[in-house]
Amino acid sequence: MNIKSARTLALAASLFLVPTSFQAAFAADFGSIATSSLEKVNSATSSAEEKVSSATTSAEDKVSSVKTSAEEKVSTVSSSADSSKIDINSASVEELTSVSGIGTSIAEKIVEYREQYGDFTDLADLTNISGIGSSTLTKILPYLSL
């Protein structure tokens, strides 16, 4: 039952129970009470909607902030990891010898191989160079990139 129906029903009931002289005053009082209650409900609903909207916006902002922060951290870690690796397709003998496990002789062979056959397409191709086996490759891979 909605408020309008309840109001009408109460007003109709009051007409039978209350003397005629008080009926008009009672109807006016009941109307103002119902209106006042309805206004309070509307105000509370509006306030609740504003709070939900504010909380939703706040939560979305926090999620966005955390996501941006995480992306920045991943980007920083990724770029620092890439920048610390040596590109075997452009590194000089001196740069290659800075990697533990690559001496001058191996570094020179890497540069010669690159000059003779072109750029490496896979780090595993380093095993084609005399002196680099699977154990050496495993040791130096973390420090090299293409």
PEPEDA-V571707 format. One record per pair of residues at least 24 apart in sequence whose ideal C-beta (glycine too) atoms are under 6 Angstrom apart, sorted by the first residue. I is the first residue (numbers start at 1). J is the second residue. Records with the same first field share a line. If there is no record, write none. Layout:
# PEPEDA-V571707
I=J + J
This chain:
# PEPEDA-V571707
3=38
7=34
85=143 + 144 + 145
86=144
87=145
88=120 + 144
89=119 + 120
99=140 + 143
101=136 + 139 + 140
102=140
106=131
